[in-house]
């Protein structure tokens, strides 16, 4: 029968079982395949809920690497030695609020001493308080409770400001920098002071940031004050986030290789999340901003729509499962008689037409190339490559999969003003023979169906906040005098952008450098930066067990770095886009110039399923578990087994963030969409569809949708299941010819011009809004040569080092066009 394969599946066993099994029906076959698929290329549905961050305990645990674990007891000793001299025969938990305050004030006085070692001991005692005085606690819940309680207490007594001063001192500590630069290998010991300071600050930010229903009113007030303090600095000229960005660039430039980058990035991400707001706060701000601008409300809440989505089955689900089971069943036979078919190259991926895997002709699935299960990663990668060659199976064969799609489409369609203009232009050319520019009201001479079409388009017209901002910007550029100064709201986002503006390209390059070094696909190169300074112990491991533990620790460390960079970049892009479209475009453009698009594609060019299900954690060593429970003896087997989670939350979170960043960079930008096509992203993205998580699939499908018209008819023909998934899951744009490529936008043009125009607009915006001499064009000019040459200019301290380079670049290599003086407007 067509629903029954000729080779029945059997459970995977160490030795293939040659005897035939009774043939199950199609539905049972799929159920058994789903059960058996854990070790296979595909995976079951992932119960993952996307949010601003992971659970509170998990976020605190990721601050520490496993090599730092001995320092927990060291912090405890520092605290207890001091505490028992001050408060004999009492425990911290037994003190009342006044006594706790008095003791913390004494500790803070101890931070003022000149002796570095004494300062460090006091800082460790404060860190132990922020870690939740685990020596007095019986379980993990108590540790987390006291960690929050102590964080609020520490903040109220001014600990954060004190630690900020110490952090500034450590950053400027040239002695530590020079000694780290001289060392052949940097280890944990080089960053001890910085790690203690950053840990205290991180624990305070994270504990105060997270809201709980049981929080007393004074804690809520405290939270708002802290948020304001981090967003709008009082004493310094720059927000706290900028100091952390400066640490990142200093680390990447090689001047401070001992900076503990993981902690800096985690703290930076949490500070941005706290001061700017998470995704739900952003959605509320967006709704509020639309109301202020008099725009109609959003058609739906995108967060809720995505949460309600169900994952679609990946394109080649059944074929690959059957192939794997056949591999195990028929390994011996295949080696003798199978006919090998060479793998096709990426650019001719679409040569096969749809074929039905359940047809019972002998040549069906068997002909396809199959590598042995034992051939490790190469076998996996071959399966992945073949994913793009063998097309999907027809949907009607799989009654079980039809239920996963919701009734109706999840998104309301949208139409841009530009789409209506294009439609009318084409219609007028066809029926009248001339066009009326941007006039969308005059429909004279157009047939009735065109009138209906325009009416429908206008019903679904969507004006974004960005459209309004671009229009305002054009008007301000045209009439700077009559419109006067624009009122700029002093939001945390605005303050941050103004502070970041002049070094923003360096910040983006530095973040991407670290992301590249932490990506699992990156090969260790001599010129790449060393991001393992705050995970490698002073003495390298000598036993196999220690090496395994360090290996897990290093992988976990890299995963956490990827998670924090992907999350903070996405936060910046989303908040800047809401604050002003050109702020977003400025950040985007510098990410694109710094090769962010190929970097993210390189990240996804791996076995993404094994990355998402990676078990690079040792749960018994995680904080706070390791502080209150007796640690079992670790063995190689227990390390290999890992935890029993279905997937790794942080890795799935990172993947979704990176896909969202890629979407943000390429949306409506044809030059960048062409980069996706040029870098052959389609097969890479199709492989990512194997992850059965609705949100991840949605962003992959969006990226496939924007480049479909450039991929050719053959690709579309052999990827019909992917096309259907795009239709069912991604928002429709009326008049968007995404599936056929008859669109004007699909024709090649000078893509560089598009980026140049955008760049000119961004520069005009930045200079108008942020350059110091606001009215330079209209200010009186000093024409006296003597006084102009006699003015003293403020030059940076290091200017004399690069003076010759500056002269060469700015003076000698610039041609002087004297005739422009005559044509000057």
GUMAR-577108 format. One record per residue (C-alpha): x, y, z. Coordinates in steps of 0.02 Angstrom, whole numbers, padded with zeros to 5 digits, always signed. Layout:
BEGIN
XYZ...
END
This chain:
BEGIN
+00000+00000+00000+00062+00178-00030+00056+00219+00158+00173+00077+00206+00360+00080+00172+00444-00074+00103+00578-00065+00238+00494-00065+00410+00579+00031+00552+00654-00060+00699+00720+00016+00860+00906+00061+00847+01014-00079+00920+01202-00101+00932+01191-00246+00805+01073-00236+00655+00928-00359+00665+00907-00446+00499+00738-00531+00532+00584-00438+00462+00460-00354+00581+00271-00340+00554+00235-00185+00448+00150-00045+00547+00022+00073+00469+00070+00251+00423+00007+00335+00583+00091+00208+00699+00248+00222+00594+00256+00408+00627+00226+00387+00812+00365+00260+00826+00478+00370+00721+00445+00516+00837+00493+00411+00987+00651+00350+00905+00703+00518+00836+00797+00579+00988+00963+00517+00928+00926+00558+00749+00945+00713+00643+00770+00775+00684+00701+00816+00855+00535+00817+00945+00440+00979+00979+00541+01087+01098+00444+01157+01247+00538+01322+01247+00468+01488+01303+00566+01637+01238+00587+01782+01358+00704+01923+01409+00816+01801+01503+00820+01626+01578+00758+01585+01754+00832+01688+01896+00937+01545+01967+01006+01498+01795+01056+01678+01757+01151+01690+01922+01233+01521+01894+01302+01574+01725+01402+01714+01805+01527+01588+01877+01636+01466+01783+01668+01297+01864+01852+01340+01887+01797+01483+02002+01707+01364+02120+01847+01359+02253+01831+01548+02268+01657+01530+02342+01729+01455+02502+01868+01587+02499+01735+01726+02499+01648+01639+02644+01810+01631+02745+01845+01816+02716+01670+01860+02777+01666+01745+02928+01838+01796+02992+01784+01978+02994+01604+01946+03049+01649+01841+03201+01769+01973+03265+01631+02106+03250+01477+02005+03298+01533+01853+03401+01416+01703+03424+01284+01767+03301+01237+01723+03123+01197+01848+02986+01019+01785+02972+00989+01819+03158+01035+02004+03151+00897+02133+03138+00895+02263+02998+00987+02397+03098+01129+02278+03147+01146+02217+02967+01157+02397+02905+01286+02442+03036+01394+02293+02987+01383+02332+02800+01432+02515+02835+01587+02449+02926+01631+02340+02776+01611+02488+02657+01732+02589+02764+01855+02447+02739+01851+02478+02551+01934+02647+02580+02100+02575+02641+02257+02595+02537+02317+02415+02556+02260+02320+02401+02250+02149+02485+02144+02214+02629+02027+02298+02504+02009+02135+02410+01966+02039+02570+01829+02165+02612+01764+02156+02432+01758+01966+02446+01659+01980+02609+01534+02094+02521+01526+01971+02375+01484+01832+02499+01338+01937+02562+01279+01966+02383+01295+01778+02352+01166+01747+02488+01269+01698+02643+01254+01517+02586+01349+01452+02739+01195+01490+02846+01067+01423+02721+00994+01248+02706+00928+01248+02527+00942+01338+02360+00783+01439+02387+00854+01516+02547+01017+01562+02458+00922+01652+02319+00808+01738+02446+00954+01805+02549+01049+01851+02393+00904+01966+02341+00880+02033+02518+01065+02075+02536+01075+02152+02361+00938+02277+02405+01022+02313+02573+01192+02339+02490+01118+02456+02360+01026+02561+02490+01191+02589+02582+01284+02650+02426+01384+02493+02386+01360+02509+02199+01438+02683+02190+01584+02625+02297+01615+02476+02183+01599+02587+02029+01745+02692+02093+01848+02535+02126+01804+02469+01952+01865+02632+01873+02027+02616+01971+02051+02436+01912+02016+02480+01730+02147+02617+01739+02271+02502+01830+02413+02505+01703+02519+02389+01811+02394+02246+01795+02380+02278+01607+02567+02276+01577+02596+02120+01684+02454+02031+01589+02531+02084+01423+02700+02011+01472+02631+01841+01521+02632+01701+01393+02468+01628+01461+02335+01724+01556+02233+01636+01688+02099+01670+01819+02228+01743+01939+02259+01894+01826+02080+01956+01842+02042+01918+02026+02000+02097+02080+01899+02135+01924+01801+01973+01940+01754+02008+02121+01697+02186+02080+01599+02136+01925+01518+01989+02016+01452+02102+02155+01386+02227+02027+01306+02090+01922+01220+02010+02072+01152+02180+02126+01089+02225+01951+01012+02054+01920+00932+02035+02092+00859+02211+02091+00805+02201+01908+00696+02046+01932+00526+02091+02001+00430+01976+02118+00252+01996+02182+00308+01986+02364+00428+02135+02350+00394+02267+02484+00356+02446+02423+00529+02512+02474+00610+02382+02359+00503+02444+02214+00557+02623+02249+00736+02561+02261+00721+02475+02092+00661+02635+02006+00798+02740+02088+00930+02614+02033+00862+02612+01856+00869+02802+01848+01045+02803+01921+01107+02682+01788+01014+02770+01646+01045+02953+01689+01212+02970+01775+01227+03112+01900+01412+03124+01942+01490+03060+01780+01453+03121+01605+01415+02949+01536+01295+02807+01578+01366+02651+01663+01339+02546+01505+01466+02655+01415+01602+02612+01540+01570+02428+01503+01575+02459+01315+01742+02545+01340+01805+02389+01433+01752+02282+01284+01847+02390+01158+02000+02401+01271+02000+02211+01285+01983+02187+01096+02120+02312+01056+02240+02201+01155+02280+02332+01288+02194+02235+01428+02193+02049+01388+02156+02005+01570+01981+02083+01573+01853+01948+01619+01750+01969+01461+01608+01849+01503+01566+01945+01662+01581+02114+01575+01464+02059+01435+01337+01980+01553+01336+02138+01659+01321+02249+01504+01174+02146+01439+01084+02152+01607+01115+02339+01627+01040+02371+01454+00894+02254+01492+00864+02345+01658+00882+02525+01596+00804+02511+01422+00673+02378+01463+00638+02201+01400+00532+02145+01253+00364+02166+01339+00410+02341+01401+00465+02380+01223+00297+02323+01153+00206+02435+01279+00319+02583+01231+00282+02550+01048+00093+02554+01079+00112+02715+01179+00220+02797+01045+00094+02754+00908-00044+02836+01012+00062+02994+01035+00092+03004+00847-00094+02978+00811-00065+02814+00718-00194+02672+00723-00157+02534+00851-00053+02382+00802-00154+02245+00717-00091+02117+00844+00031+02089+00987+00176+02002+00899+00241+01923+01061+00073+01837+01091+00055+01781+00909+00226+01699+00911+00191+01615+01078+00033+01539+01007+00120+01467+00854+00153+01282+00833+00312+01215+00754+00300+01143+00579+00383+00980+00535+00549+01009+00449+00551+00978+00262+00632+00806+00254+00573+00731+00417+00516+00557+00363+00648+00525+00230+00792+00553+00349+00717+00447+00487+00687+00305+00367+00861+00323+00298+00937+00313+00470+00837+00158+00514+00883+00079+00348+01065+00118+00381+01059+00019+00541+00959-00121+00463+01055-00142+00301+01233-00085+00334+01312-00246+00274+01204-00262+00117+01233-00082+00065+01421-00093+00068+01412-00231-00061+01282-00171-00186+01224+00008-00166+01250+00129-00308+01328+00290-00246+01267+00454-00311+01385+00602-00284+01326+00748-00178+01282+00902-00275+01363+01070-00246+01267+01205-00156+01227+01308-00308+01144+01164-00400+01046+01105-00250+00879+01110-00336+00902+00976-00470+00786+00847-00396+00599+00862-00417+00474+00811-00283+00477+00624-00253+00368+00518-00143+00470+00424-00011+00328+00302+00021+00315+00232-00156+00357+00048-00144+00466+00038-00298+00633-00039-00252+00733+00108-00315+00644+00233-00201+00742+00291-00051+00874+00159-00069+00958+00246-00214+00998+00399-00112+01172+00409-00042+01183+00345+00136+01337+00353+00245+01365+00237+00389+01299+00287+00559+01472+00264+00634+01552+00393+00522+01523+00527+00653+01503+00709+00611+01540+00684+00426+01387+00573+00415+01283+00704+00504+01344+00839+00387+01307+00733+00234+01130+00710+00296+01120+00897+00322+01184+00934+00146+01062+00808+00074+00921+00897+00163+00931+01033+00032+00935+00907-00112+00795+00787-00070+00633+00883-00075+00493+00873+00047+00360+00739+00048+00185+00792-00007+00079+00854+00138-00074+00746+00099+00023+00587+00142+00040+00644+00323-00130+00663+00406-00045+00678+00576+00047+00839+00529-00101+00938+00466-00164+00972+00642-00009+01072+00688-00063+01223+00584-00188+01346+00658-00348+01388+00566-00324+01544+00463-00164+01643+00451-00082+01707+00611-00040+01883+00550-00145+02024+00479-00077+02074+00309+00011+02243+00293+00032+02365+00149+00156+02509+00139+00119+02676+00057+00256+02633-00069+00164+02473-00118+00005+02571-00160+00108+02694-00263+00196+02553-00359+00029+02467-00393-00051+02627-00459+00101+02671-00563+00096+02501-00649-00093+02512-00675-00087+02689-00747+00054+02641-00865-00047+02494-00926-00218+02575-00945-00185+02761-00970-00005+02770-01029+00061+02898-00904+00085+02911-00715+00041+03039-00581+00190+03019-00464+00141+02994-00283-00043+03032-00307-00141+02886-00235-00314+02968-00237-00348+03000-00423-00419+02841-00502-00495+02918-00659-00480+02809-00813-00439+02651-00715-00557+02501-00728-00671+02446-00585-00563+02299-00523-00417+02420-00498-00531+02531-00391-00573+02378-00285-00390+02331-00270-00339+02505-00213-00480+02505-00086-00421+02337-00015-00240+02396-00011-00288+02554+00083-00389+02453+00210-00231+02358+00257-00113+02507+00246+00010+02510+00390+00107+02666+00436+00255+02626+00548+00334+02743+00676+00490+02739+00566+00393+02810+00417+00338+02959+00523+00515+02986+00588+00590+02983+00412+00460+03107+00351+00494+03225+00498+00681+03212+00465+00657+03260+00282+00557+03413+00334+00686+03466+00464+00823+03451+00333+00723+03557+00210+00670+03695+00330+00794+03704+00474+00757+03887+00511+00568+03891+00503+00541+03727+00598+00672+03772+00729+00743+03650+00856+00655+03484+00874+00610+03427+01049+00707+03271+01091+00641+03169+01237+00778+03128+01362+00747+02940+01371+00876+02812+01433+00892+02757+01251+00928+02934+01190+01058+02962+01327+01143+02797+01284+01148+02833+01096+01220+03006+01123+01355+02934+01234+01396+02790+01114+01386+02891+00953+01567+02937+00921+01642+02767+00959+01496+02661+00902+01588+02579+00754+01726+02520+00872+01598+02449+00995+01512+02350+00858+01676+02283+00787+01733+02232+00961+01571+02139+00999+01578+02047+00833+01761+02001+00860+01716+01920+01025+01563+01836+00947+01675+01764+00811+01800+01699+00939+01659+01618+01040+01566+01539+00892+01577+01349+00891+01620+01349+00705+01773+01461+00729+01943+01382+00712+02073+01443+00837+02183+01565+00742+02340+01648+00805+02270+01822+00776+02101+01792+00860+02074+01863+01033+02088+01753+01187+01918+01751+01271+01965+01614+01394+02064+01724+01515+01929+01710+01648+01902+01523+01635+02075+01444+01625+02149+01395+01795+02327+01438+01845+02378+01255+01841+02319+01163+01689+02228+00996+01718+02331+00839+01739+02198+00701+01748+02074+00651+01613+01931+00699+01728+02000+00874+01755+02025+00895+01567+01845+00842+01534+01781+00963+01665+01884+01105+01592+01826+01060+01416+01643+01073+01471+01683+01235+01562+01765+01313+01409+01618+01265+01296+01493+01331+01423+01594+01491+01439+01587+01519+01250+01400+01482+01244+01366+01611+01381+01468+01742+01286+01368+01708+01126+01207+01720+01225+01249+01888+01304+01314+01968+01142+01166+01908+01039+01042+01969+01171+01123+02140+01195+01139+02174+01007+00956+02131+00981+00905+02243+01127+01006+02388+01057+00933+02368+00882+00753+02357+00943+00765+02504+01063+00859+02616+00942+00732+02576+00806+00590+02634+00918+00685+02787+00979+00735+02844+00803+00748+02746+00643+00915+02827+00595+00993+02776+00761+00945+02597+00718+01010+02616+00540+01176+02684+00604+01203+02532+00716+01142+02414+00578+01256+02489+00448+01409+02470+00559+01362+02290+00598+01346+02255+00411+01513+02342+00374+01593+02235+00510+01534+02076+00419+01395+02031+00539+01292+01944+00403+01424+01815+00351+01472+01793+00534+01295+01742+00584+01282+01628+00432+01448+01549+00481+01377+01521+00655+01228+01427+00582+01337+01327+00463+01355+01187+00590+01248+01044+00653+01126+01162+00736+01028+01021+00819+01182+00961+00912+01220+01141+00964+01045+01165+01034+01047+00998+01126+01228+01018+01187+01252+00971+01369+01395+01085+01419+01346+01102+01600+01376+01006+01761+01218+01039+01861+01293+00984+02028+01427+01120+02010+01303+01259+01967+01275+01400+02091+01176+01397+02207+01167+01205+02208+01352+01183+02241+01346+01299+02394+01217+01202+02496+01228+01022+02436+01367+00896+02464+01450+00870+02296+01449+00690+02233+01612+00624+02166+01624+00671+01983+01666+00532+01861+01696+00534+01675+01527+00446+01651+01429+00573+01753+01512+00717+01657+01473+00635+01490+01292+00604+01537+01262+00789+01575+01090+00847+01628+00930+00768+01564+00859+00925+01483+00782+00907+01311+00881+01058+01249+00999+01193+01310+00899+01352+01346+01041+01474+01318+01090+01400+01149+00914+01402+01080+00894+01581+01147+01058+01632+01060+01005+01554+00895+00837+01645+00896+00922+01809+00940+01050+01792+00800+00912+01753+00675+00814+01905+00735+00969+02014+00715+00994+01947+00538+00811+01988+00500+00830+02164+00569+00985+02195+00462+00912+02130+00299+00728+02181+00304+00683+02296+00156+00870+02310+00111+00895+02231-00060+01083+02251-00056+01091+02151+00107+00966+02022+00045+01083+01994-00101+01222+01962+00026+01115+01819+00095+01100+01750-00082+01285+01773-00123+01339+01686+00038+01225+01538-00008+01123+01553+00150+00971+01453+00088+01039+01277+00126+01110+01338+00292+00943+01413+00343+00847+01260+00283+00951+01152+00399+00901+01265+00543+00718+01220+00508+00755+01050+00586+00736+01130+00756+00553+01106+00798+00524+01269+00888+00397+01388+00814+00486+01552+00848+00651+01494+00777+00564+01424+00623+00470+01588+00597+00630+01691+00587+00715+01563+00473+00564+01565+00358+00565+01756+00354+00746+01752+00297+00705+01623+00164+00554+01723+00106+00650+01883+00068+00774+01793-00044+00655+01668-00128+00633+01773-00284+00823+01773-00312+00844+01584-00292+00769+01532-00457+00619+01430-00511+00704+01263-00488+00741+01298-00304+00559+01346-00274+00499+01193-00366+00603+01074-00261+00565+01164-00096+00376+01172-00102+00356+01117+00078+00464+01262+00136+00363+01379+00024+00201+01316+00106+00275+01344+00279+00320+01523+00231+00142+01550+00170+00069+01481+00332+00184+01564+00458+00253+01729+00390+00154+01890+00375+00085+01927+00201+00121+02089+00113-00010+02120-00019+00070+02145-00191+00231+02066-00126+00282+01950-00265+00402+01855-00151+00372+01685-00227+00392+01727-00412+00519+01863-00436+00421+01967-00562+00444+02114-00446+00535+02275-00493+00640+02251-00336+00707+02086-00402+00795+02171-00546+00980+02206-00516+01034+02385-00489+01174+02479-00406+01159+02410-00230+01300+02519-00170+01197+02674-00208+01062+02613-00087+01188+02600+00056+01267+02767+00011+01101+02858+00013+01060+02781+00181+01230+02829+00248+01208+03009+00191+01038+03018+00279+01112+02946+00440+01257+03070+00437+01139+03215+00407+01033+03159+00555+01183+03135+00671+01262+03302+00627+01097+03396+00641+01050+03322+00809+01216+03287+00896+01353+03399+00829+01405+03529+00958+01392+03690+00855+01206+03675+00820+01195+03838+00721+01365+03833+00636+01296+03883+00465+01219+04042+00532+01348+04093+00662+01462+04242+00625+01626+04188+00546+01799+04247+00601+01885+04303+00438+02049+04362+00515+02190+04243+00469+02296+04289+00621+02160+04254+00749+02105+04092+00663+02282+04023+00661+02311+04086+00838+02167+03985+00914+02215+03843+01032+02137+03678+00984+02102+03540+01109+02192+03386+01043+02185+03212+01121+02338+03160+01222+02395+03026+01100+02374+03138+00946+02561+03165+00921+02585+02976+00894+02467+02973+00745+02500+03151+00684+02592+03100+00525+02459+02972+00484+02325+03104+00510+02416+03228+00397+02432+03096+00261+02249+03045+00272+02164+03212+00300+02278+03336+00209+02400+03264+00081+02287+03127+00010+02136+03244-00007+02132+03335-00175+02093+03521-00155+01957+03570-00276+01977+03759-00288+01840+03778-00418+01712+03725-00287+01738+03893-00203+01664+03975-00357+01513+03858-00363+01479+03864-00177+01292+03886-00142
END
